[in-house]
Amino acid sequence: MDLVTLVLACSVYPNNSVVNAMVEINSQNNPYMISGQLYKTESQALAKANALKDSGASFEIGLMQIPDFWLSQNPTNLDDLLRPCKNMVLATQILNKLVDECNGSESCALSMYKTNDKAAGIDYATQVLNYADTHPFKAPPPLD
């Protein structure tokens, strides 16, 4: 599924430009990304994610590079998070919750998403928001 279709079908976040930017920045639209390293197959990516989890190391998983600290609050199987739509649904649910906690601030929410801190991830937030501004999401025109 192409990224435009994926965002339209799976994102529950209202700003599609931000979701698109997160995918492009976090994984370059590759669902088998684990902590910035690309794996060729789902089984390789899953093995790496499980090894990191078992060792207690922190990691990010999948299309939207969901940080592992969100997984305890949102229990799911790691293999599900290597499926693009499931990864995007969970990531955008988390983002919606964080925007509420940050009183509507996308910058704060993105910082929290990446680092679980309102200020520590501000560089990431700035990068995502700048990308979203310069690469606005374009949905296909409606069918007549």
Summary of the structure (lengths in Angstrom):
residues: 144
radius of gyration: 14.6
end to end distance: 22.5
largest distance: 53.6
contacts: 449
relative contact order: 0.17
helix: 56%
strand: 6%
